């Protein structure tokens, strides 16, 4: 093992060790299951903002976006960034404070809790929403474990399965010890590591490429590379990118309204009057981070043209452009190797910050919502804490089993799971917060239709091509929203108790200013 590899390994070990220490520290702050799953609603504006965005980005930030820009240019990745940035801002603007107030009013600590308490349906609605979380989050978590395994396999030549299990064990350790608070504070640190990694990459890349002008000139030499209405395919073909392609890509932003691991941050905010601060921090960071990630892809293309980095011709290979750049950097001496280690730690941070939040959300759905609420299993506070940690461990093991296939596609799973949550929880969340006439029958219909349509559109309808070849989130979201409206209007109005609570929340929001 070379000196540079040892330096990178030491940096990564120190980073992972710090995550476990944080978990141990915050384990003392969990006095009950509410603390474990929602942190006692004690998150400050900076932690809530950055932990939400870190848990959102996953390895897509340092692998997916740069890889897509490297291979295909700015069109698809640019419209994706616009859609995600708009979704982030709107989610903080119209959902965050309303959900914080409403979830506190109806005493909910999970998203299924909120839906069930909002509509006074502790069985059917609770069971459906909890099941959806398990269906989409277990493979989502598995994709994170897989990304970690692939990183160590490529970097150190370790056996994929060994590397994947070790990574999973570390994530499980600090999450099961410290719960939501540990996940949130480690996510804050991980967002800082991601930011440092982005800064190092862009500075090193631009300097090595010959400057900013050299990067732009190289991009201009490739037809359609900087266009927002045409794109270069993985096969090198030049095709138009407009109309339905743009709409489909922008639809990624709709997913935010249904992401449990992000919505939980809104519910956990300590001071609802400081959400505006969180919104500004989150929105600015997301725009800058994703834009820099896209630019790194352009820099990587220039480095390939200059012979610094080898040509990466396929979609799978292009996602390793950041790894290739960091590897080249590590060969410039011991100090450079430590810096490269920070970049690799940043990639791990992207993955781990999402996996820990997903583990908690899936665990809470099983232990709190299905075991206690649906099945009616009685547990003391101590038993609930033990059950929470035990369920988290079981779900992690299932994730490891699903991630065992080294050839599984990380980003295909992420894309589908994102669509699943966006199309099921998104419409129900928006109507539950903004429409007084919505009822439990409409909510159940929305969850069911959204879930079915995601699978139907992805695996059946989209194969017809043409206008049907759009991201499954968009049509599924629309169908679910229509189902909620139609079924709610065709069934009886909500009970007076539910309407009264809705109006009280509205009055509280109106009194404080939205």
C-alpha positions as a Python dict, from the first residue, in 0.01 Angstrom:
ca = {
    (1, 'X'): (0, 0, 0),
    (2, 'X'): (151, 331, -111),
    (3, 'X'): (202, 634, 115),
    (4, 'X'): (-73, 831, -57),
    (5, 'X'): (-324, 547, -13),
    (6, 'X'): (-231, 521, 355),
    (7, 'X'): (-291, 897, 398),
    (8, 'X'): (-632, 871, 230),
    (9, 'X'): (-724, 572, 446),
    (10, 'X'): (-620, 750, 767),
    (11, 'X'): (-830, 1053, 673),
    (12, 'X'): (-1136, 839, 606),
    (13, 'X'): (-1089, 638, 929),
    (14, 'X'): (-1066, 961, 1131),
    (15, 'X'): (-1383, 1089, 966),
    (16, 'X'): (-1577, 768, 1034),
    (17, 'X'): (-1447, 755, 1391),
    (18, 'X'): (-1576, 1107, 1449),
    (19, 'X'): (-1925, 1000, 1333),
    (20, 'X'): (-1932, 716, 1588),
    (21, 'X'): (-1816, 949, 1868),
    (22, 'X'): (-2100, 1188, 1787),
    (23, 'X'): (-2345, 900, 1804),
    (24, 'X'): (-2213, 800, 2148),
    (25, 'X'): (-2236, 1158, 2277),
    (26, 'X'): (-2595, 1204, 2163),
    (27, 'X'): (-2703, 864, 2293),
    (28, 'X'): (-2720, 1026, 2638),
    (29, 'X'): (-2975, 1280, 2513),
    (30, 'X'): (-3239, 1022, 2417),
    (31, 'X'): (-3465, 985, 2718),
    (32, 'X'): (-3762, 850, 2523),
    (33, 'X'): (-3863, 727, 2179),
    (34, 'X'): (-3977, 1077, 2079),
    (35, 'X'): (-3621, 1201, 2135),
    (36, 'X'): (-3481, 906, 1939),
    (37, 'X'): (-3700, 965, 1632),
    (38, 'X'): (-3751, 1345, 1639),
    (39, 'X'): (-3485, 1482, 1872),
    (40, 'X'): (-3741, 1634, 2107),
    (41, 'X'): (-3802, 1907, 1844),
    (42, 'X'): (-3475, 2077, 1940),
    (43, 'X'): (-3306, 2150, 1607),
    (44, 'X'): (-3169, 2500, 1554),
    (45, 'X'): (-3198, 2684, 1220),
    (46, 'X'): (-2850, 2597, 1092),
    (47, 'X'): (-2863, 2230, 1190),
    (48, 'X'): (-3216, 2186, 1053),
    (49, 'X'): (-3124, 2352, 722),
    (50, 'X'): (-2795, 2173, 660),
    (51, 'X'): (-2901, 1833, 791),
    (52, 'X'): (-3209, 1844, 566),
    (53, 'X'): (-3001, 1925, 259),
    (54, 'X'): (-2722, 1681, 343),
    (55, 'X'): (-2972, 1398, 387),
    (56, 'X'): (-3130, 1505, 58),
    (57, 'X'): (-2824, 1517, -166),
    (58, 'X'): (-2681, 1162, -120),
    (59, 'X'): (-2396, 1053, -347),
    (60, 'X'): (-2582, 1216, -634),
    (61, 'X'): (-2406, 1544, -548),
    (62, 'X'): (-2045, 1427, -588),
    (63, 'X'): (-2101, 1141, -833),
    (64, 'X'): (-2428, 1174, -1024),
    (65, 'X'): (-2427, 1544, -1115),
    (66, 'X'): (-2057, 1572, -1209),
    (67, 'X'): (-2078, 1246, -1404),
    (68, 'X'): (-2383, 1355, -1601),
    (69, 'X'): (-2230, 1694, -1683),
    (70, 'X'): (-1900, 1530, -1783),
    (71, 'X'): (-2067, 1293, -2024),
    (72, 'X'): (-2364, 1486, -2164),
    (73, 'X'): (-2307, 1856, -2104),
    (74, 'X'): (-2527, 2107, -1924),
    (75, 'X'): (-2881, 2051, -2055),
    (76, 'X'): (-3013, 1759, -1848),
    (77, 'X'): (-2809, 1834, -1536),
    (78, 'X'): (-2889, 2206, -1563),
    (79, 'X'): (-3266, 2155, -1575),
    (80, 'X'): (-3235, 1898, -1295),
    (81, 'X'): (-3061, 2157, -1078),
    (82, 'X'): (-3331, 2414, -1153),
    (83, 'X'): (-3604, 2165, -1062),
    (84, 'X'): (-3433, 2054, -740),
    (85, 'X'): (-3350, 2411, -637),
    (86, 'X'): (-3710, 2524, -694),
    (87, 'X'): (-3843, 2220, -507),
    (88, 'X'): (-3610, 2287, -213),
    (89, 'X'): (-3713, 2651, -185),
    (90, 'X'): (-4087, 2585, -220),
    (91, 'X'): (-4076, 2301, 31),
    (92, 'X'): (-3918, 2530, 292),
    (93, 'X'): (-4149, 2817, 195),
    (94, 'X'): (-4491, 2654, 196),
    (95, 'X'): (-4453, 2326, 388),
    (96, 'X'): (-4191, 2367, 663),
    (97, 'X'): (-4361, 2602, 909),
    (98, 'X'): (-4710, 2468, 844),
    (99, 'X'): (-4598, 2109, 904),
    (100, 'X'): (-4404, 2209, 1217),
    (101, 'X'): (-4713, 2373, 1368),
    (102, 'X'): (-4961, 2108, 1253),
    (103, 'X'): (-4750, 1808, 1358),
    (104, 'X'): (-4700, 1959, 1704),
    (105, 'X'): (-5072, 2031, 1728),
    (106, 'X'): (-5170, 1671, 1652),
    (107, 'X'): (-4876, 1523, 1848),
    (108, 'X'): (-4708, 1341, 1559),
    (109, 'X'): (-4343, 1226, 1560),
    (110, 'X'): (-4338, 1046, 1222),
    (111, 'X'): (-4496, 1117, 883),
    (112, 'X'): (-4741, 822, 910),
    (113, 'X'): (-4823, 957, 1258),
    (114, 'X'): (-4905, 1295, 1109),
    (115, 'X'): (-5133, 1154, 839),
    (116, 'X'): (-5310, 925, 1087),
    (117, 'X'): (-5357, 1195, 1354),
    (118, 'X'): (-5451, 1461, 1100),
    (119, 'X'): (-5735, 1246, 959),
    (120, 'X'): (-5808, 1045, 1278),
    (121, 'X'): (-5737, 709, 1115),
    (122, 'X'): (-5497, 501, 1323),
    (123, 'X'): (-5530, 181, 1122),
    (124, 'X'): (-5571, 191, 743),
    (125, 'X'): (-5399, 524, 669),
    (126, 'X'): (-5125, 453, 921),
    (127, 'X'): (-5062, 105, 778),
    (128, 'X'): (-5053, 219, 413),
    (129, 'X'): (-4818, 513, 474),
    (130, 'X'): (-4585, 306, 696),
    (131, 'X'): (-4576, 29, 437),
    (132, 'X'): (-4485, 280, 164),
    (133, 'X'): (-4189, 399, 370),
    (134, 'X'): (-4064, 43, 410),
    (135, 'X'): (-4118, -44, 41),
    (136, 'X'): (-3916, 251, -87),
    (137, 'X'): (-3669, 321, 195),
    (138, 'X'): (-3520, -25, 243),
    (139, 'X'): (-3389, -42, -117),
    (140, 'X'): (-3302, 331, -98),
    (141, 'X'): (-3086, 256, 207),
    (142, 'X'): (-2939, -43, 27),
    (143, 'X'): (-2829, 184, -258),
    (144, 'X'): (-2634, 394, -8),
    (145, 'X'): (-2458, 89, 134),
    (146, 'X'): (-2379, -20, -221),
    (147, 'X'): (-2228, 319, -308),
    (148, 'X'): (-1994, 296, -6),
    (149, 'X'): (-1888, -56, -103),
    (150, 'X'): (-1814, 48, -460),
    (151, 'X'): (-1611, 347, -341),
    (152, 'X'): (-1380, 140, -121),
    (153, 'X'): (-1358, -133, -383),
    (154, 'X'): (-1237, 110, -648),
    (155, 'X'): (-1015, 313, -417),
    (156, 'X'): (-838, 45, -214),
    (157, 'X'): (-920, -270, -408),
    (158, 'X'): (-1107, -410, -109),
    (159, 'X'): (-1365, -682, -156),
    (160, 'X'): (-1695, -509, -234),
    (161, 'X'): (-1897, -708, 18),
    (162, 'X'): (-1647, -652, 301),
    (163, 'X'): (-1630, -277, 230),
    (164, 'X'): (-2009, -248, 203),
    (165, 'X'): (-2069, -428, 534),
    (166, 'X'): (-1806, -221, 720),
    (167, 'X'): (-1963, 102, 591),
    (168, 'X'): (-2309, -18, 691),
    (169, 'X'): (-2189, -113, 1040),
    (170, 'X'): (-2048, 238, 1099),
    (171, 'X'): (-2371, 404, 981),
    (172, 'X'): (-2576, 167, 1197),
    (173, 'X'): (-2350, 233, 1499),
    (174, 'X'): (-2385, 610, 1523),
    (175, 'X'): (-2750, 611, 1414),
    (176, 'X'): (-2864, 343, 1661),
    (177, 'X'): (-2666, 505, 1942),
    (178, 'X'): (-2770, 867, 1897),
    (179, 'X'): (-3091, 848, 1696),
    (180, 'X'): (-3230, 1157, 1524),
    (181, 'X'): (-3006, 1410, 1698),
    (182, 'X'): (-2692, 1215, 1610),
    (183, 'X'): (-2810, 1179, 1249),
    (184, 'X'): (-2888, 1551, 1229),
    (185, 'X'): (-2558, 1673, 1377),
    (186, 'X'): (-2351, 1425, 1177),
    (187, 'X'): (-2541, 1546, 869),
    (188, 'X'): (-2435, 1902, 955),
    (189, 'X'): (-2072, 1793, 971),
    (190, 'X'): (-2114, 1589, 656),
    (191, 'X'): (-2254, 1893, 472),
    (192, 'X'): (-1939, 2081, 575),
    (193, 'X'): (-1719, 1796, 448),
    (194, 'X'): (-1913, 1792, 120),
    (195, 'X'): (-1864, 2168, 83),
    (196, 'X'): (-1489, 2143, 149),
    (197, 'X'): (-1464, 1857, -102),
    (198, 'X'): (-1643, 2066, -368),
    (199, 'X'): (-1417, 2367, -308),
    (200, 'X'): (-1099, 2157, -326),
    (201, 'X'): (-1212, 1981, -642),
    (202, 'X'): (-1307, 2294, -832),
    (203, 'X'): (-992, 2484, -729),
    (204, 'X'): (-759, 2195, -810),
    (205, 'X'): (-942, 2109, -1131),
    (206, 'X'): (-950, 2464, -1269),
    (207, 'X'): (-583, 2517, -1182),
    (208, 'X'): (-476, 2191, -1346),
    (209, 'X'): (-697, 2251, -1651),
    (210, 'X'): (-527, 2584, -1721),
    (211, 'X'): (-779, 2822, -1576),
    (212, 'X'): (-1151, 2902, -1602),
    (213, 'X'): (-1125, 3023, -1961),
    (214, 'X'): (-963, 2697, -2067),
    (215, 'X'): (-1255, 2499, -1917),
    (216, 'X'): (-1514, 2709, -2102),
    (217, 'X'): (-1322, 2700, -2430),
    (218, 'X'): (-1296, 2322, -2412),
    (219, 'X'): (-1672, 2295, -2349),
    (220, 'X'): (-1747, 2525, -2644),
    (221, 'X'): (-1551, 2300, -2877),
    (222, 'X'): (-1804, 2019, -2824),
    (223, 'X'): (-2132, 2092, -3010),
    (224, 'X'): (-2437, 2129, -2778),
    (225, 'X'): (-2223, 2075, -2465),
    (226, 'X'): (-2322, 2409, -2312),
    (227, 'X'): (-2671, 2421, -2464),
    (228, 'X'): (-2984, 2403, -2247),
    (229, 'X'): (-3202, 2284, -2537),
    (230, 'X'): (-2977, 2015, -2688),
    (231, 'X'): (-2770, 1742, -2529),
    (232, 'X'): (-2501, 1486, -2604),
    (233, 'X'): (-2604, 1127, -2534),
    (234, 'X'): (-2376, 867, -2376),
    (235, 'X'): (-2326, 725, -2726),
    (236, 'X'): (-2208, 1065, -2856),
    (237, 'X'): (-2525, 1153, -3047),
    (238, 'X'): (-2665, 1507, -3042),
    (239, 'X'): (-3037, 1527, -2968),
    (240, 'X'): (-3287, 1801, -2885),
    (241, 'X'): (-3368, 1853, -2518),
    (242, 'X'): (-3687, 2049, -2479),
    (243, 'X'): (-4061, 2028, -2416),
    (244, 'X'): (-4141, 1704, -2237),
    (245, 'X'): (-3774, 1636, -2162),
    (246, 'X'): (-3742, 1965, -1972),
    (247, 'X'): (-4078, 1915, -1797),
    (248, 'X'): (-3983, 1561, -1699),
    (249, 'X'): (-3649, 1677, -1557),
    (250, 'X'): (-3801, 1971, -1368),
    (251, 'X'): (-4045, 1724, -1209),
    (252, 'X'): (-3766, 1608, -979),
    (253, 'X'): (-3856, 1912, -767),
    (254, 'X'): (-4201, 1768, -689),
    (255, 'X'): (-4035, 1489, -493),
    (256, 'X'): (-3944, 1718, -203),
    (257, 'X'): (-4304, 1746, -83),
    (258, 'X'): (-4306, 1374, -5),
    (259, 'X'): (-3958, 1298, 129),
    (260, 'X'): (-3999, 1166, 488),
    (261, 'X'): (-3634, 1217, 589),
    (262, 'X'): (-3656, 1584, 485),
    (263, 'X'): (-4006, 1650, 620),
    (264, 'X'): (-3898, 1511, 959),
    (265, 'X'): (-3645, 1796, 984),
    (266, 'X'): (-3931, 2043, 953),
    (267, 'X'): (-4119, 1868, 1233),
    (268, 'X'): (-3808, 1873, 1456),
    (269, 'X'): (-3730, 2246, 1432),
    (270, 'X'): (-3710, 2406, 1777),
    (271, 'X'): (-3818, 2762, 1690),
    (272, 'X'): (-4074, 2776, 1409),
    (273, 'X'): (-4020, 3151, 1377),
    (274, 'X'): (-3662, 3094, 1258),
    (275, 'X'): (-3761, 2875, 965),
    (276, 'X'): (-3703, 3170, 732),
    (277, 'X'): (-3335, 3161, 831),
    (278, 'X'): (-3321, 2789, 761),
    (279, 'X'): (-3490, 2840, 425),
    (280, 'X'): (-3232, 3094, 314),
    (281, 'X'): (-2938, 2882, 428),
    (282, 'X'): (-3074, 2565, 266),
    (283, 'X'): (-3170, 2728, -64),
    (284, 'X'): (-2840, 2912, -109),
    (285, 'X'): (-2630, 2606, -22),
    (286, 'X'): (-2825, 2377, -256),
    (287, 'X'): (-2795, 2611, -555),
    (288, 'X'): (-2424, 2673, -503),
    (289, 'X'): (-2337, 2309, -424),
    (290, 'X'): (-2522, 2165, -725),
    (291, 'X'): (-2390, 2433, -962),
    (292, 'X'): (-2033, 2367, -849),
    (293, 'X'): (-2090, 1992, -890),
    (294, 'X'): (-2204, 2049, -1249),
    (295, 'X'): (-1902, 2271, -1317),
    (296, 'X'): (-1671, 1998, -1182),
    (297, 'X'): (-1806, 1775, -1459),
    (298, 'X'): (-1704, 2036, -1717),
    (299, 'X'): (-1361, 2064, -1553),
    (300, 'X'): (-1326, 1687, -1569),
    (301, 'X'): (-1399, 1695, -1940),
    (302, 'X'): (-1116, 1947, -1988),
    (303, 'X'): (-877, 1733, -1783),
    (304, 'X'): (-962, 1437, -2006),
    (305, 'X'): (-899, 1646, -2316),
    (306, 'X'): (-561, 1748, -2168),
    (307, 'X'): (-468, 1389, -2090),
    (308, 'X'): (-466, 1440, -1712),
    (309, 'X'): (-764, 1209, -1653),
    (310, 'X'): (-845, 902, -1862),
    (311, 'X'): (-1151, 901, -2089),
    (312, 'X'): (-1467, 782, -1916),
    (313, 'X'): (-1702, 676, -2194),
    (314, 'X'): (-2006, 518, -2026),
    (315, 'X'): (-2263, 643, -1775),
    (316, 'X'): (-2122, 416, -1502),
    (317, 'X'): (-1765, 528, -1570),
    (318, 'X'): (-1853, 897, -1587),
    (319, 'X'): (-1987, 886, -1232),
    (320, 'X'): (-1629, 818, -1116),
    (321, 'X'): (-1490, 1146, -1254),
    (322, 'X'): (-1454, 1289, -902),
    (323, 'X'): (-1272, 972, -790),
    (324, 'X'): (-1038, 999, -1087),
    (325, 'X'): (-963, 1366, -1016),
    (326, 'X'): (-898, 1295, -647),
    (327, 'X'): (-673, 1001, -735),
    (328, 'X'): (-462, 1221, -964),
    (329, 'X'): (-443, 1485, -688),
    (330, 'X'): (-325, 1225, -432),
    (331, 'X'): (-12, 1156, -638),
    (332, 'X'): (132, 1504, -570),
    (333, 'X'): (282, 1420, -230),
    (334, 'X'): (166, 1343, 124),
    (335, 'X'): (-16, 1676, 190),
    (336, 'X'): (-205, 1636, -138),
    (337, 'X'): (-298, 1280, -40),
    (338, 'X'): (-458, 1404, 283),
    (339, 'X'): (-651, 1662, 81),
    (340, 'X'): (-764, 1386, -156),
    (341, 'X'): (-873, 1192, 152),
    (342, 'X'): (-1108, 1480, 238),
    (343, 'X'): (-1261, 1451, -110),
    (344, 'X'): (-1321, 1079, -65),
    (345, 'X'): (-1462, 1149, 282),
    (346, 'X'): (-1694, 1400, 115),
    (347, 'X'): (-1829, 1128, -115),
    (348, 'X'): (-1884, 906, 188),
    (349, 'X'): (-2052, 1198, 366),
    (350, 'X'): (-2301, 1236, 80),
    (351, 'X'): (-2398, 871, 108),
    (352, 'X'): (-2392, 832, 486),
    (353, 'X'): (-2594, 1149, 551),
    (354, 'X'): (-2880, 1005, 347),
    (355, 'X'): (-2856, 647, 471),
    (356, 'X'): (-2875, 738, 841),
    (357, 'X'): (-3191, 943, 790),
    (358, 'X'): (-3352, 670, 583),
    (359, 'X'): (-3273, 408, 846),
    (360, 'X'): (-3443, 618, 1114),
    (361, 'X'): (-3750, 683, 899),
    (362, 'X'): (-3789, 317, 807),
    (363, 'X'): (-3727, 207, 1165),
    (364, 'X'): (-3989, 447, 1304),
    (365, 'X'): (-4245, 320, 1052),
    (366, 'X'): (-4203, -36, 1171),
    (367, 'X'): (-4163, 10, 1547),
    (368, 'X'): (-4388, 311, 1613),
    (369, 'X'): (-4647, 291, 1338),
    (370, 'X'): (-4691, -76, 1252),
    (371, 'X'): (-4593, -253, 1576),
    (372, 'X'): (-4748, -11, 1826),
    (373, 'X'): (-5027, 166, 1637),
    (374, 'X'): (-5148, -88, 1382),
    (375, 'X'): (-5076, -415, 1566),
    (376, 'X'): (-5142, -264, 1911),
    (377, 'X'): (-4831, -404, 2082),
    (378, 'X'): (-4794, -242, 2425),
    (379, 'X'): (-4442, -132, 2522),
    (380, 'X'): (-4290, 73, 2803),
    (381, 'X'): (-4063, 368, 2723),
    (382, 'X'): (-3753, 152, 2772),
    (383, 'X'): (-3898, -129, 2561),
    (384, 'X'): (-3985, 122, 2288),
    (385, 'X'): (-3625, 242, 2278),
    (386, 'X'): (-3495, -115, 2257),
    (387, 'X'): (-3749, -197, 1987),
    (388, 'X'): (-3650, 114, 1792),
    (389, 'X'): (-3285, 13, 1789),
    (390, 'X'): (-3364, -353, 1715),
    (391, 'X'): (-3589, -263, 1421),
    (392, 'X'): (-3324, -24, 1288),
    (393, 'X'): (-3072, -310, 1294),
    (394, 'X'): (-3311, -550, 1116),
    (395, 'X'): (-3385, -295, 842),
    (396, 'X'): (-3013, -231, 796),
    (397, 'X'): (-2952, -605, 757),
    (398, 'X'): (-3224, -617, 489),
    (399, 'X'): (-3052, -326, 318),
    (400, 'X'): (-2721, -514, 322),
    (401, 'X'): (-2887, -820, 169),
    (402, 'X'): (-3044, -611, -109),
    (403, 'X'): (-2710, -438, -175),
    (404, 'X'): (-2522, -769, -204),
    (405, 'X'): (-2528, -756, -585),
    (406, 'X'): (-2228, -542, -680),
    (407, 'X'): (-2370, -476, -1027),
    (408, 'X'): (-2689, -313, -899),
    (409, 'X'): (-2747, 44, -1020),
    (410, 'X'): (-2728, 295, -735),
    (411, 'X'): (-2887, 588, -913),
    (412, 'X'): (-3164, 389, -1082),
    (413, 'X'): (-3283, 284, -737),
    (414, 'X'): (-3255, 639, -602),
    (415, 'X'): (-3452, 782, -895),
    (416, 'X'): (-3734, 529, -856),
    (417, 'X'): (-3755, 566, -476),
    (418, 'X'): (-3760, 946, -513),
    (419, 'X'): (-4053, 915, -753),
    (420, 'X'): (-4227, 672, -517),
    (421, 'X'): (-4220, 906, -219),
    (422, 'X'): (-4294, 1216, -425),
    (423, 'X'): (-4600, 1062, -591),
    (424, 'X'): (-4747, 905, -276),
    (425, 'X'): (-4667, 1133, 18),
    (426, 'X'): (-4632, 1459, -179),
    (427, 'X'): (-4996, 1510, -285),
    (428, 'X'): (-5128, 1386, 51),
    (429, 'X'): (-4893, 1618, 242),
    (430, 'X'): (-4997, 1924, 40),
    (431, 'X'): (-5372, 1857, 62),
    (432, 'X'): (-5354, 1771, 432),
    (433, 'X'): (-5184, 2104, 503),
    (434, 'X'): (-5382, 2329, 270),
    (435, 'X'): (-5725, 2177, 197),
    (436, 'X'): (-5977, 2161, 480),
    (437, 'X'): (-6221, 1946, 279),
    (438, 'X'): (-5974, 1661, 223),
    (439, 'X'): (-6054, 1348, 423),
    (440, 'X'): (-5907, 1011, 513),
    (441, 'X'): (-6069, 838, 216),
    (442, 'X'): (-5909, 1083, -24),
    (443, 'X'): (-5573, 1047, 153),
    (444, 'X'): (-5585, 666, 126),
    (445, 'X'): (-5682, 693, -241),
    (446, 'X'): (-5393, 932, -306),
    (447, 'X'): (-5139, 701, -144),
    (448, 'X'): (-5270, 397, -331),
    (449, 'X'): (-5301, 562, -673),
    (450, 'X'): (-4963, 733, -644),
    (451, 'X'): (-4790, 409, -547),
    (452, 'X'): (-4954, 200, -820),
    (453, 'X'): (-4896, 462, -1091),
    (454, 'X'): (-4523, 486, -1016),
    (455, 'X'): (-4480, 115, -1088),
    (456, 'X'): (-4727, 116, -1380),
    (457, 'X'): (-4574, 417, -1553),
    (458, 'X'): (-4214, 308, -1497),
    (459, 'X'): (-4246, -51, -1614),
    (460, 'X'): (-4540, -39, -1860),
    (461, 'X'): (-4655, 299, -1993),
    (462, 'X'): (-4313, 466, -2034),
    (463, 'X'): (-4200, 183, -2260),
    (464, 'X'): (-4437, 318, -2529),
    (465, 'X'): (-4191, 606, -2574),
    (466, 'X'): (-4269, 950, -2715),
    (467, 'X'): (-4468, 1173, -2482),
    (468, 'X'): (-4503, 880, -2241),
    (469, 'X'): (-4128, 857, -2183),
    (470, 'X'): (-4134, 1108, -1898),
    (471, 'X'): (-4008, 1065, -1544),
    (472, 'X'): (-4271, 860, -1362),
    (473, 'X'): (-4294, 1110, -1076),
    (474, 'X'): (-4481, 1372, -1281),
    (475, 'X'): (-4781, 1168, -1411),
    (476, 'X'): (-4805, 968, -1088),
    (477, 'X'): (-4810, 1287, -877),
    (478, 'X'): (-5088, 1433, -1093),
    (479, 'X'): (-5296, 1113, -1080),
    (480, 'X'): (-5261, 1090, -701),
    (481, 'X'): (-5364, 1455, -658),
    (482, 'X'): (-5672, 1402, -876),
    (483, 'X'): (-5762, 1089, -678),
    (484, 'X'): (-5745, 1278, -348),
    (485, 'X'): (-5969, 1558, -476),
    (486, 'X'): (-6227, 1333, -644),
    (487, 'X'): (-6256, 1079, -361),
    (488, 'X'): (-6268, 1349, -91),
    (489, 'X'): (-6552, 1528, -270),
    (490, 'X'): (-6745, 1205, -331),
    (491, 'X'): (-6727, 1093, 33),
    (492, 'X'): (-6849, 1253, 352),
    (493, 'X'): (-6695, 1570, 489),
    (494, 'X'): (-6433, 1550, 766),
    (495, 'X'): (-6558, 1539, 1124),
    (496, 'X'): (-6603, 1870, 1308),
    (497, 'X'): (-6310, 1788, 1536),
    (498, 'X'): (-6077, 1760, 1236),
    (499, 'X'): (-6208, 2080, 1079),
    (500, 'X'): (-6170, 2265, 1409),
    (501, 'X'): (-5808, 2154, 1445),
    (502, 'X'): (-5733, 2260, 1086),
    (503, 'X'): (-5881, 2604, 1151),
    (504, 'X'): (-5684, 2641, 1475),
    (505, 'X'): (-5361, 2570, 1286),
    (506, 'X'): (-5462, 2821, 1020),
    (507, 'X'): (-5535, 3081, 1287),
    (508, 'X'): (-5199, 3018, 1457),
    (509, 'X'): (-5014, 3056, 1129),
    (510, 'X'): (-5210, 3369, 1037),
    (511, 'X'): (-5136, 3521, 1378),
    (512, 'X'): (-4762, 3461, 1347),
    (513, 'X'): (-4730, 3534, 978),
    (514, 'X'): (-4662, 3251, 737),
}
